[in-house]
């Protein structure tokens, strides 16, 4: 095995030293400087010796250590061996004291030997016996028995090296810190199962290390951090279930056990697919560039807190008008603010900006927007349950700029005269749009992002560049949007009536564990000998849905420069609702089937159909007429 690095002496200037944090700076300590000392226990507890401070290392110190001395260009399967070699070179084999600290207790021990291959140390109790625990009170005799049961072997990660004035064990403390940090914040249990043809440091260690420090220094929005931790926990739980199923699969000739194994294999395939999807999402969030795009797309966007009821208990009607005239006020009082609609307890407040009116609302307030043209500088963030309504004809109330990023919005009987893009339905948002007229957009009249819910009833979308643009990119990160369309008229648009935008980010090919994959293949041949997959066709389909030499950047290319369009229905002859419906549903299912074929070539068509998600919940009585390139098309960006 190739060595990761030759570890120089402590005085080598290229070796990361122990960092001693000052008030506003980090100092590099030489041989004769006093190390930072730390007591891990709160005041009043057992007085342990001070341990060497190693937790205040900077990003660059850890980066250099893992890249130059510990990991090098290791593959995932070589990581633990390389770490063992590093520890063998650096650790003092015996004669140093350490505080053994875990979730149960803290006790002072002395290291008598080190087993670097297992990342463990042989220890004995130090004299005098120093022990601290709130839940496990043990005396020296009981602790000695506990150690004997463990054969005096404890994980190196749980040891904190006690300070020695000579500085002899400083490098040992630093090495143990690198080991502890790696298995706490870098290593994942499933890393060893990954394909073994990539550089582990570049693929996994560097982005996870960067993410850790970005979070530590508040450069990642709290919502995104919470989502990452949620996905990480979910991935760990899924991996445990997958390992359990994989271990339970046995090879047997008996019919009963064979049937049981078939059930386990199907479950294993489902868990493997779910695990791959979660791992892919985590990798996206770990990459700095992709994290930036996720923040722009709504992840981590600061959420507005609900105010609740107004402290005084009163409800307010906010009236928005560019200029309030006597005639307009009399009309409001007669038609909108009469005793049949409001009570005497309501309070009136007047605004000239719709955004300021919405921001001033408490739970139960009403915003009435009078006729006028309003320029909104910002976005609406509505956390409380309020009602916003227009007064006058739809054409008389115009709000120009801004779209809604997340949440739920209901648009009824509205007219949208657009200059750029029309209505944008962001990720995780929900739109109910009914009897609206939308036209004039130089982009899409309606742009639908993944993981959103869109309900369209009786709308007229026309004279835009595209009628509706569905962004079904990054399927492995987002769920498909859920779309319902009924009685809509989509006509006279420059390009397609409906465009499906696909972003060509190749999913890393991953095969299911050999135990699951092999037996799945055998089960398929026994039970469904005629349903075998044509490998040539599968490979052709997989290649057809990816563009070659496309840089995996989450940047949408402009339509006139670098888009490749595939028109499923280029003529206006097949613009009936039934044909459009079949094309949309078929395309959605086909793309997800091709995506899954890259995960595991052993999946049969029935299993893929069972796992697939349908994008279009209902498409009834819609009409597509006189769209420049046809009713429906797919665009690869």
N, C-alpha and C positions, 0 to 999 in steps of 0.2 A: 504494500500500500504506500502511495506517495504521501510524504509528510506534509502537514498543513503549513508549518513554518518552524524555523529554528528560533526558540525563544531566547532573546538576549538577556544579559544581566540587568539588574534593576536600574542601573545607571545609564542604560542605553537610551538615548534621547528619543528613539522612535517608539519606545514602549509606553502605552498609556499608564500614567502614574495615578496614585490615589489623589482625588480632588478634595481640597479643603475649602469649602465655601466661605467667602468673606461676606461683607455686607452687600456688595454689589458686584463682586467679581469671583472668579474661580482661579485659584493659584495652583501651580504645579509643584509638587513637593519632591525634593531630592533626598539623598540618603540620610542627611543629618537633620532634616526638619522633623518636628514633632507631629505625629499624625493626629487627625481629628479623633476624639474619643467620644463614645456615646454609651449611655446606659439605657437599655431597652425597657426598663421597668418604670412605672410611675413612682412619684415620691412617696416615701413611707413603706415601700415594699422591701423585699429582701435585697440587700446591697450586693449586687454582683460586681465583678471587676468590669472596668470599661472596655468596650469592644472597639475595634478599628472601624471608623466610618468609611463606608464604600458606596453608599446609595446616591451620593451627590455627583455622580459622573455625568458628564455632558454627552450630548448626542454623538459628537465627533469622537470622543474617547471610546464609547461603546462600539461605534461604527468601525473604527480602526482595529479594535481588538478582535471583533468577529471576522472582519474581512482578512486581516493580515496574519493573525495568530491562531485563531480557533477553527474557523470554517473553511477559509480559502475558497476553492472551487468545488466543494463537495457536492455530491448528489444526495438526495434525501435518505437513501439507505445507508450512506456513509457518515451521516452527521454524528451519531452517537459514538462511533469509533474514533472520529477525528477529535471530538471533545475529550474522550478518554486519553488520547495521545497528548493533547495539550495539558491535561491535568497531570499526567505522568511526568512531564518535563518541569512543571511549575510548582506543584505542591510539595511542601515539606512532608516527608513520609511519617514522621512521628514527633512527639515532644512538644506539641502546642496545645494550649487550652482553648476551649470554645464554649460559647453559650448555646446549648441545644434548645432551640425555641420552636414550638409548634402550637397548634390550636388547643392542646390539652395542658401543657405545662412548660416551664423553663427550668433547666437544671445545668449546673456547671460540670463539664466533662473534660477529660484529657484524651487526646488522640494518640493511639499507640500504633496504628497502621492505617494505610489507605488502600482501598481496592478501586482503582480508577476505572476498571472495566465496567463495574456496576455503579459507578458514581457514589460510592458509599465509603464510610470511615469506620474503623474499629475503635471503640471508645471505652473508657472506664470512668467511674465516678471520681471527681476530684476531691481532695481533702483541703479544707473542711467541706462537708456536704452542704451545698447551697441549692435550694429548691423553692419554686414558687408556682402555685396553681390555685385558682379559685374553686375549681370543680373536682379536681383529683388530688386530694391531700395524701401524699405518700411519704413514708419515712425512708431512711437510707436502705434499710433491708428490703422493703417492698420495691424500691426503685432498682436495686441490684437484681432482684428476681425478674423484673420486667426486662432489663437489659439481657439477662441470660436467655430469656425466651426469644429475644431478637438476635441471639448469638453476638451480642455487642455491636451489631451493625446498624448504623443510622445513616440516613441520606445526607450527603454533603450539603445539599440545599438548605437544610435546617440548622446548619452550624454557622455561628457568628464568631470570628476569631477574636480572642482576647488580646488586648494591646500588650505589646512587649517593648520595653524601652530601647532594646537593641535594634529594632526594625527588621529582625530576621524573618518575621512571618508576615510582613506587609504584602509581599507578592502572593502568598497563600491566600490572604484575605481577599485580594483583588480577584484571584482566579475563582474562588468560591462565589463571589458576588456575580461574576459573569455567568457562571453556571446557574445560579439561582434566578437571575433575571431572564436568562434564555428560556428556561422551562416554565417560568411564570407568564411571560409576555410575548414570546416569539414562537415557541414550539406548539404545534397542535397535534393531538393524538392521531389524527388521520394523515398527517404528513408522510409517515412512513409507508402508507398504502398508495401514495400517489405514484404516477409514472416516474421513472428514474432517469430521464434523459434531459434534465435541466439543472442549472446551477442554483442550489438551494439559497445561497446568500442573496443572489440577485432577484430571484423569483419570490422569496418569502421573507427572509430576514430583513433586508433593507426596507421594504415598504412597511412592514409591521413595526420596525424600530422607529421609522419616521412618524407613523401614526401615533405611537405611544407618546412621543415628545410633542407632537402637535396638540394632542389632547391635554397633556400636562401643562402646556403653555397657552391654553385657551384659544387655539387657532381652529378648532373644529366646533361647529354649533352643537349645543347640548342635545337637540333632537336627533341629530345624526349619530352622536355618541350613543344615545339610548337605543337607537335602531341597530347599531352595530353590535352592542352588547346583547340585545335580544336575539339577533340572528346567530351570534356566537353560541349562546346558550342552547338555542334550538338545534344548532348543528351538532353540538356535543351530545345532546339527548338522542338525536337521530343516529349518530354514529354508534352509540352504545346499543341501540336496538338492532342496528345492522350487524354489528359484531356478534350479538347474541344469536340472531337468526343464522348467520353464517356458520357459527360453531355448532348449531343444532342440526344442520343438514348432514345427513349420513348416507352412505351408499349401502343399499340393501336390496335383496331380491324379493323380499316378501311384498305382497300386494298392498297390505295395510300401511307399511312404512313407506312404500313407494308413493302412495297417494298423499301421505302426510308430507313427504319431502316435496312433492309438486306444489302443495299449498305454501310451504315455506319458501320455495324458490320464487313463486310469484310475489310473495311478501318481500323477499330480499331484493327483487328487481325494483319494486316500488320504492323501498327505502334507499336503494342505491341512487335512483334517479333524483329523489328528494334531496339526498345528501349532496349530490353533484350541483344541484341548483343552488343550495345554500352556500356551498363553498365558492361558487362563482360570484354570488352576491358579495360575499366577504372580500374576495379579491378585488372586486370593483371598488369597494369602499376603502380598501387599504392603499390603492394607487392614488397618489396626490392629485394627478390631473383629473381622474374620474371623480374624486371627492369634490373637486371644485365644480364639476358639471352637475353633480347631484345637488349641491347647494343651490346652484342657479335654477335647477329644475324643481325646487320646492323643498327638498330635504333640508332639515335644519333651519328653515325659515322661521324667524322668531314668531311664536304664537301669541296672539292677543288674549289676555286673561279676561274672563267674564266679570262684569261689574255686579251683576245681580240687580236686585230692586234698589231704587233710589232711597237713600237714608230717610228722606222725608215721607216716603211711602206714596208720593204722588206720581202720576203718569203725565208725560209731556208729549205734545204734538209739535214736532219741528216742521215749520213751514219754510221751504226753500224757494226763493225768488230773486231774480236779478234786480228787480225793482217792484216794490209792492205799491200798487195804486188802490185808490178807494174802490174803484169798480171791481178789481180782482179780489179784494178783501170781502166785498159784499157777496160776490159770487161764491167764494169759499164758504162763508158763513151760511149761505142759503143752500148750497148743494153738497158740501163736504163736511162741514162742521155744524150741522143742524142737530137738534136734540135726539133725532133718531139714530145718529151715528156716533155721537160722543156724549159724555156726561159733563155736568157742571164742574166736576173735580179735575178735569183735564186742564193743563196749563199750556199756553201757547208760547213758543219761542220762534224767532225769525232768524234765518240764515241766508247768506248769498252763495254759499258753497255747499254742495251736497255732501262732500267728504267731511267737512266740519260738523254738519248736522248728524251724520251717522256716528262720528266719533263722540259726540255729546250724548248719545243715547244710553239709557239704562234699560233693564229688562222691562218689556211691555210697552216701550215707547213707539210712536208712529212718526214716520218721515213722509211728508207730502211735498212732492216736487212740482212746482208750478211751471207753466209753459216758459220755455227759454232754451238758450244754447249754453251749456255749462262745460267749462274746461276743467277736468279733474286732474290735479297734479299729485298723483300718488295712487294708492290702491285701497279698496275697501276691505277692511278686516272686521268681520262681524262675529262677535263671540256670544252676545246675548240674543235672546229671541225678540226680534223687533219686526215691524212691518214697514216696508218702503213701497210707496205707490206714487204713480204719476197723476196729475190733475190736468185733464184736457185730452185732446186727440193724440194718438201715438206719434204723429209727425211733429207735434208741437213741443215735445219734451225730448231734448237731445243732450246726451252725456258723451263727451268726446274724451277718449283715453281715460280709463285704464282697464285692462282685463282683470279677471278674478283668478287668483293663484290656487286657492284651495277652499274646501268647504262645499256648500250646496247653494245653488241659486236657481230660482224659478223665473223664467222669462215668458210672459204671456202678452200677446197683442202688442208687440214692440216692432218698431221699424229701425233697422240698422243700415245707415248709409255709411259705408266703410271706405277708407282710403288705402290702408295697408292690409293687415290681416283682420278678419272680422271678429268672431267670438273664439277665444282660446280656452279650451277645457284642459286644465293642468292635471298632472299626476295626482291621483287619489281624490280629485274633486268630483262633484256630481252636478249635472245640468239637466233641468227639465225645461224644454223649450217648446212652446205651443203657439200656433197661429201667428208666427212672426214672419216679417218680410226682411230679408237680408240680401244686400246687393252692393256691387261696386268695389269689392276687395281686390287689391292688386296681388294678393296671395290667396290663401284659402278663405272661403266664407266662414267655414267652421273647422277648426283644427283640434283634433282629439288626441290627447296624450295617453300612454299606457296607464293601466290601473285605475282608470276613471270610469264613471258611469254616465251614459248619455241617453236621454229619452227625447225623441223628436216626434212631434205630432202636428201634422197640418201646416208645416212651414213651407215658405217659398224662398229658395236659395238660388240666385240667378245673377248673371253678368259679373261673375268673379273669375279670377284666373283658374281656380279649382273650386268645385262646389264644397266638398268635404274632404279633408285630408286626415287620414288615420295614421298616426305615428306608432306603428307596431314594432319599434326597434328594441333591441336588447331584451328578447323574450325571456332569457334566463335570469334577468334581474327584476323585470317587472311582470306582473300579470297582464293578460290581454285586457283591453278595454271592453266593457259590457255595453252593447249598443242596441237600442230599440228604435225602429223607424216605422212610422205609420202615417199614411196619407200625405206624404211630403212631395213637393214638386221641385225637382232639381233640373234646371234648364239653362240654356244659353251661356254656359261657362266656357272659357277659352280652352281649357284642357279637358280633363275628365270630370264627370259628375262626382265620382268618388275615387280618391287615390289612396292606395295603401303604400305608405312609405316604410321601407325596410332598410335598416342600417347594417352593413356587412361587418360585424365583429365576429370572427370565427370563434366558435366555442371549442375549448381545448378537448381533444379527443380523449375519452376515458373509457376503459373497459371495466366491466364489472368483475369483482373478485372471481378468480378461476373456479372456486368451489361452486359459486352461484351460476356463473356463465356456462360452465361445462355441463352441469346437470340440467340447466334450463334448455340447452340445445338438445340434450338427449330426450328430455321430456317432450319437446316439440316434435321430434322425429317419431316418437312412439305414438303420441296422441293425435297429431295432425301431420301426417307424412306429406300431404299435398299442399300444406301452407308454408313451405319453406321459402325463405326470402331469396330473391334473385340478387346475388351480390353485385353483379354488373349494373343492374338497374338501380340498386340502392346507391351505389357509388356515383352513378350518373346524376341521380336526383340530388344527392348531397352537393355535388359540384355545381349543379345548375342554380342553386340558391345562394351561392357565394361568389363575389367578384374577386378575381385574382389581383394581388399586389395592392390591396386597399389598406391604407394605414389605419390601425384601430384607434382612431381619435374620435372622441364624442363631439364632433363638430359637423353640423349639417352643411353639406355642399350646396351652393346655389343651383337653382334649377337649370340655368342656361350654360353651366360649365361642366359639371361632373356627375350628372345623374344618368343612369341607364334605365330606361322605362320598358316594361313588358306589358303590352296591352292585351288583356284577356278578351275584350270586346271592343275592337276598334271602330266598328260601324254603328250607325244608329238603327240598324234594322232589328237588332235584338235588345231593344230597350224596354221590354216588358218587365214587370215586377218579378215574375217567376224566374226568368233567366238571371236577372241581377242577383236575386236571393241565392240561387244555386251557386253562382260564381263566387260570391262573397264567402259563403259557408265552406265551400270546397277549398278555396284558397287558404282560409284560416286553418282548416284541418290538415291540408297538405304541408304547409310550412311547419307546423308543430311536429308532424310526423317526420319530416326531413331532419328537424333539429334533434329529435330523439334517436334517429338512426345513427347520428354521430356519437351519441352516448353509448349505445350498445347495439351491435349489429345482430344480436341474437333475438331481439324483441320481434314478435310477430305482429301482424297488422291488427289483430283483435285486441291485443294488450295495449297497443298504441292508441286505438280508438277509445278504449276504456279510460286511459289516463289523460286524453286531450281535453282542452277547454274550448268551448265555442265562444267566439267573440260576439256573434250576432244573435241576440236572444229572440228577436222577432222582427221580421220585415214584411209588412203587409200594405198593399195598395199604394205603393209609391210610384212616381212617374219620372222618367228620365228622358229629356227631349233636347235635341239640338245642342249637345255638348261637343266642343270642337274635336276632341280625340276619342270620343266614345263615352259610354256610361261608366266604365270601371277600368282601372289600370293599376299596375304595381310598379313602383319606382324604387330602385336600389341606389342608395346614396353612399 
